């Protein structure tokens, strides 16, 4: 009876989805609600059932969007339709990628289907025969041991380190899934616990041992710097989803062009400081840091300085509540392993040495978070950067959160680093060196992240590049690369800082420098669009008609 009720509920929901409202906001919100429900219901890793169900929902949306008229829509609705079509196509591509990448490691995890079957039966609320469940889990544990022995004997040596790392991640998810399946009935069903407890403990132990072996089977060194490159075809596809008509090679050339400008500016500042070159100038700057315990006061001073700077020039609207409601936190030693610099938003997370750090770690953290580096990072994270963005996102075009993109998120904050430099926020050559350090860092992010995903550079090579080309402390460079390759960020995330900033600078040139908009109105309008690809911000704010096949915008030519 309960299974029938679930079937009726799903069928009814499908009918409601088919009758989605014609207004684009309603469609976007409905799709988001459907996907959240489907993700909760179909939460088993490496599940074909999950992939099939999500694919069906996306394809349904594609058919319905294709049937909508375009010419009768107003400007904002046209932008929303293009965003939604792009989002669905992107999610379908990502779903196909996920399935393909799972398939690549199934030979390493041939027992995965047994865990998936148990977990999906539970999600379907099927009855469980305790003895049969015990038999299944017993066989699972034996199968894991067989595969582990094969791996120990070198049978899987042909797998690349990235595949081994991915298999290790999938195995961890499968192990948690099996534990959840067991815990659902253990303690509630006495027959289940009596039969299954011992086989489960053995299977879980086998999975743990196999996970340790997978983790240790990769190359020697820091395995957190391995990563999982996606290749050129996938990079080109991701760029197309951002409406960016440049190849990876062209983007690297853009980064090198920006690097050249930074190098020239850095040379001028070094000369003013009486330093032999940019490295010597950077060394002078790194030595100018606050004493232990004084970093929060510096952050407060710099945050208020940026707000005053903006308001005196009437560059952007800063609501009183935005000025009132940001907070500050201090990052732990462990958090600084992957975030050696500040993080931001409503709460700025401050990097600075902790008493738990080794002596060398303390020295590197002091140097990496000196006063002049902080002058750029604080306004990047708070106002006018990420906190002001988050404040605006909660109040304007809130339904567009599904289209979130680092080109708007990080590009906006980087754009303001460039704009504040142009307007004279730096108080002298020390500040200029600090701000240029970050700008070089964002150029380097384009170069190292694209070269990594093209399969040309390894993680350690990326670390060395950041040290040699930008001047990072080794711990900071390792943390930067570790965060970039962890899988928590998309493959274009690191490139998005500088590229998004260049897009917004180009759009500022089109709309502000031509007199089409005032500077304050421009900045307020960009924030009000919420986080969408900058090419779509341009469509929303420009004067040209929004067409279904928009002409590629070569913003950096």
N, C-alpha and C positions, 0 to 999 in steps of 0.2 A: 504493500500500500504506500509506504514511504517513498520507494523508488518511483512509483507511478506519479506521486505528487511532485517529486523533483522534475520528472520529465515534463509534466504539464506546466510547471513554473517556467522551465527553460523555453518551452514552445511558446508560451504566452509572451515571454520577454523578447523572443525573436520577432514575434508579430509587432510588438511595440516598437522595436528597433526599425522595422520596415516602414513604420508609420512616423518616422522621425520628423520633427518640424522642419519646414523649408528654410526658416531663418538659420543662418550659418552659426550663430552663437549656440543655438539650441542643438544643432547637429554635433558641434564640437563637444559640448558638455555631455551629451548623450553617449557619444563614442567613448569619452573618457570614463564615464560611469560603467559602461559595459566592460571596458578593458580592466578596470579595477576589480570588478566582480569575477571576471574570467581568470584573472591572475591569482585571485585568492582560491578559486575552485580548482584550477589546474596549476598546481604549484610543485609538481613532481619534476625533479631535474632529469634531463635526457629522455623526456616523455614524448613519444610520437603523438599520443592523444592530445597533449597540450598544444603541440605545434599545429595539428590539424584543426583544432577548435579555434585557435587564434587566427589562423590563415583564413578560415571561413568567414570570421567576422570582418576582417580587413577587406576581403574580396567583396563581401556584401556592400561595404561602404563604398568601395570603388565603383560598383555598378550604379548605386544610387546617386553618387556625385556626377557620374557621366551623364545621367539623365537630367540633371539640373540645367536650367538656362543660365547663361553667363551675361549676355548683353543687357538683360533687364535689371541687373544688380547695380546697386550704388557702389561708390569707390571702396568703402570699407568692406562691404560684403564680398566684392571681387577679391580683395586682398585675403580675406578670411578663406574664401574658397580655394585660392591657390595654395595657401598655407596648409589647409586640410588635405588637399590632394597630395601635396608633397609629403606631408607627415605619414599618410597611409602608405604611400609607395616606399618611403624610407623604412617604416616598421616592417613591411613585408620583406624587404631586402635584408634587414637585420635578422628577421626570423629565419630566413633561408640560410644566412650565414651561421647562425647558432646551430641549426640542424647539421650543416656541413661540418662544422668544427667538432660537434659531438661525434659525428660519424668517423672523423679522423682518429679518434682515440678509443673507439669501441673495441678494437683489437686488444688494447691495453686493459680494458674493463669489460670483458665478455660476460661477466656476471651481473652487469648493471640492470639488464632486463628483468632479472628475478626480483630485485628490490623495487623496480618501477611497478611490476605487476602487483606486488603486495600493497604498495602505497596507493595505487589507483583503485584497487578493490576497496580499500578503506574509504577513499573519497567517494566512491559510489555507494557507500554504506552497506556493502554486502556482508552477510553473515560469515563468521569465521569458524572453521572446524579446528579446535585447538591441536589435536594430534597431527592433522595434515599440515597445519602451520608450522609445527615443530619440525616435521620432516623437511619442509621446504627450507626453513632457516638452517637446519643441519647441513643440507646439501649445498646451500649457499656458502657456508663457512668452508666446506671442503673445496669448493670451486675456487674460492679466493686463495686458498693455500696452494693449489695447483698453479695458478697464474703467478703467484709470488715466486714459487720455485723456478718457473720458466724465466722470469725476469732476472733472478739471481744468476741463472746460467747463461745470461747474455743473449737470450732470444730476442730481446727488444732493443738491442744496441742500435738498430737502424733508425730509431725514432729521434728526432731533433730535440734539443733541450726544451724548446717552447712547447712541444707536444707533451713531453713528460710533465712539465709544469702545469699544463692545462689538465692533463689526466689527474694530477694530484688535487687540483681544485675541484674537479668533478667528483672525485672519490670522497672528498670531505663532505660535499653536499649530499651524496648518496648515503654516507654513514649517518649523517644527521637525520635524513629521511627515514632510514631503517629504525633509528632510535625512537623517532616520533611515532612510527607505526606500532612499535612494541609498547611504548608508554601509554598509548591510547587505551589499551585493554588491561595492561598489567596493574594489579591491585583492585581492579573492578570485576574481572572475570576470573574466579578462582581456578577453573579448569585451564584457562589460557595460561596463566602464570605457572601453574604446575607443570605444564607440558613445554612451554616455550622459553622459560627463563634461562635454563642452562644452554640450549642451542643458540639463543640470542647472544649470551655472554661470549660464547666461543666465536661466533661469527663477527661480533663487534671487535673482539681482540684480533681476529685475522685481518679485518679491514684496517685497524690501526697499524699493524705491522706492515701491511702492504703499502699504506700511505707513507710510512716512514721510509720504506725502500724506494718508492717513487721519488720522494723528495730528495733523497740522497743519491739518486742515479744520474743526476745532471752533472754539468761540469763543476770543477772545483771553484772555490771562491764564493762571493756573495750571490746566493741564488735569487735574492730579491731584485737583482739587476738583469734577470734573464728576459722577461717580457714575452710578448706574443705578436710579432709583426703581422700586418694584414696584407701587404703587397700593393703594387702600383694600381692594379685594376680597382681594388676596393677603395684606395685613396681617391682615385678619380671620381668614383661614384659618390663618395662622401662629399667631395667638393661640389659636385653637381647638385646635391641636395641642399647645399648652402648657396646655390646660384653663383658660384665662384668659377669663372671660365678660364682658370689658369692651371697648367700642369704642375706637378711637384717640382720639376726642374725650373720652371718660371718663378715659382714661389721662393725657391732657394735664391734665385738671382735677385728677387726683390729684397730679400733679407740681407744679401750682401751689399746691395745698394744703400740700404738703411744703415748697415754696419759702417760703411765708408763715411757717411755723414757723422755718425757717432764718434768714429776715430778722429775725424778732423776737429770736432768740438772738444773732445777729450784732450787733444794735443794743445789747443789754445789754453784750456784750464790748467794743464800741467805746466805750461810756460809761465802762467801767472803765479803758480805756486813755487816756481823755481825748481821743479822736478825734472829729472832727465827725460822721462817718457811717461806714458799713461800708467804703466805698472808702478812706477815710483810714486806717482800722484795718488794712485789707489791705495798704496801702502800708507801714505800720510793720512788719508781719510779713514782707513780702517782702525787707526790707532785712537781716533777721537770718539770714544764711547762713554756712556754714563757708567757710574759705579754701580755695583750690585745693590738692588733695592730701589734704584732711581729711574728705572725704565718706564714705569707707569706714569710718572710725572712728565717725562718727555713726550709720551704718546698723547697725553691730555693737552699739552702745549701745542703740539703740531696739529691736532684735530681742530682746536679753536683757531689757530692761525689760518688754516685752510678755509674755514667757514668765513672768517673775517675778510680774507682775500677775495672770495667769491662775491660776498655781499657788497663790498666796497665798489666792485666793478659791475654789479648788477648782471651777473652772468647766468644765473639760474635761480629758480624759485626754491627756497629751502624752508619748508613748513616748520613752524615752531616745535611741533611734536617730533619731527625728525631730529631736530637739534637736542631735544630733551631725552629721547628714549634709547640711545645707543649705550652699550655697556662694554666692559673690558674684562678679559680673562687672561690667565697666564698658562702657557703650554707646558706640559710635562716633558721630561727628558725623552720618553718614548715617542711622544707625538712629534718632537722635533727631529726624530730620525727620518721622517717623511715630509715634515714641514719645517725646514730650517729657518724660514722667514715668517712674517705675519700672515694670518688668515683673517678674513673680515666678513662684514655683513652687520647685522644688528649687534653682535658681540665681536669686537676685535680681539683676536687671539694673539697674544704677544709672545714672541720668541726671545728668550734671554737665558743665560746660564742658570741652571738649578744646582743646588748643593749635592745632588746625586750624580752629577756628571764627573767624569774623569777630568783631570787637569787640562789635557789637550782639548777635550770637548768644550770646556768652559772658555778657553782662549779663542777657539774658532767661533763659538756662538757670540762672544763679545764683538769680534771683528766683523762678523756677518750682519750684526744688528747695531751698527754704529749710528751716531746721530744723523749723519748726512744720507745714509741709505734710508733711514726712517722717514726723512722729509718727503720722500715720494711714496713710500708704502702706506703711510697713515691715511693720506687723502685718497689713495687707491682703494683702501678697504672701507672707509667710512663715508665721508661727504667731500666731494660729489660722487664717490665711487659706489662700492657695493651696497652700503647701507641705504643710501638714497635710492638706489635701484630697487632694493627690496621694499622699501617704504612705498614707492610708486607702484610696483607690481601688485601689491595688495589692494590697490585702489583704482587701477586703470586696466581695462581689457583683461580682467582676471582669468577669463576663459581661455586665454592664449597660453596658459602655463604648459600645455602639452607640447608647444613648439619651441621650448627653451633651447637656446643655443649659446655656446661660449663666445661666439663672434659678437653677440650683443652684450653678454655679461662681462666678459673680460675685455672685449674691444672698447666698451664705454670707459672702463677704468683706465685703460692704457691711453685712450684718446685724451683723457684729462691730464695724464702725466705729460703728454706732448704739449697740450694747450697751456698748462701751468708753467712749463719751461719757457714757452714762447712769451708768456705774459710777465715773466720775471719773478716767479715765486722763489727761485734760488737767491740766496743772500750774498753769494760770493763763489769763488772757484771751488771751494770744498763741497758746497751744495751741488754745484753743477756736475762735479765728478760723481757724486752720489746718485744724482738723477740719471746721468748718462750710463752709469753702471747698470741700472735697471733696464734702460732702453736697449743696451747691448745684450742684456740677458734675454729680452724678448725676441731680438733678432736671432740669437743662438737657439732659442726654443724651436723656431721654424726649421733651422738647419738640422739640428740633431734629431728632432722627432720625425721629420720626413725621411731622413736617411736611415733611421732605425726601422721605420715601417716599410721602407723599400728593401729592407734586408741587407743594406750595405754596411751598417755600423752595429756593433754590439753595445750592450749597456755600458760596460767599462770604457769603451771608446767614447761614448757620449759624455761620461764623467770627465775623461781627460780633455775633451774638447771644451767643456765649460770652464775648466781650470785654466787652460792655455789661452782661450780666446776672450773670456770675460773677466777672469781673475777671481773666480770663486775659491773659497776655502774648500779643501777636499770633502770635509763632512757635509758642507752645504751642497756641493755638486752631487754627491752620492744621494743625499736626501731628495734633491730635485729630480734626478733620474729615477730613483726608486718610486717616487710618487707618480711620475709620468708613465712608467711601465707596469704599474700595479694592476691595471685593468679597471680601476675605479673611474678613470677618465677616458673619454673617447679618443680615437687616434688623431683627431685634428685639434684637440683641446689646447695643446701647447702652442701650436701655430696660430690659434685664434686670437691671442692677445694682440700681437702686432698687426696681423691682417685685419682684424676687426677695427682696430684703431685707425688704420690707414683708410678703411672704408668710410668710417665716420668723418675723418678729416677731408676726404674727397667730397662727401655729401655736404659738409660745412661749406666747402668751396662752391658747390653748385647752388646752395640755397642762401647762405649768409653773405658770402663775398659778392654775389650778384645782386644783392638787395632784395631778393624774394622773401626773406624772413629776417627778423632781427635775431641777434645771437641768443638772447634769453628765450625768446619764443621757440627757436630751433631746439635748444637743449631741453626745454620743457616738453616739446612735442615728441622728441626721440624717446624720452622716458615714458611718456604716456602710451606709446605703442606696445609696451611690454617686450618680453624677450623673444624676438623673432629675427630671422636672418636680415642682415642690414640691407640687402637688395630689396626686401619687402618693406622695410622702413622707407626706403627711397620711393617705392611705388606709392606708399600711403601718403607721403608728404609732398611728392612732386606734382607738377602741373600736367605732365603728359598722361594720356588715358591709360588705364590699367588694362592690358590685353592678356589673353590666355597664354600666348607664347611671347613672353617678354624678351626683348633683345638683351643679350649678354652685356653686363656692365663691367668693363675693364677699368676698374677704379684706380689702378696703379700704373697705367701707361703714361 
